[in-house]
Amino acid sequence: MTWTTEGRKVNPLAGALLADIGPLGAGGSMNFVVIGSSTVAGFAALQLRDSNNQTTVAEQYIDLGNATNMKFENMAFGDSQRFRVLVDLAIIGSVQAGIFY
């Protein structure tokens, strides 16, 4: 299993990248787990991006208060799409997210 994270961010601005698995290669499906935590209330955006990493194909917001653990099974993706986690709004405190796949 591979793990990716940008590490702990302190006082991140809106849009700060928390984790990105990079281009996924040929289209298909995969299982992955997203883990996140924050010292204060905050939200993150889970995004599926297009192959050029220019457009968000799908997006879901999650609450990062305390600890978040979400499992995704057989999530479909197209050629070279990517999955990433971003800070939704600026956070005054610490936050981290990781993707295991």
Secondary structure as UniProt FT lines:
FT   STRAND          3..5
FT   STRAND          9..10
FT   TURN            14..15
FT   STRAND          17..20
FT   STRAND          28..38
FT   STRAND          43..49
FT   TURN            51..52
FT   STRAND          56..63
FT   STRAND          65..77
FT   TURN            79..80
FT   STRAND          82..87
FT   STRAND          94..100
//
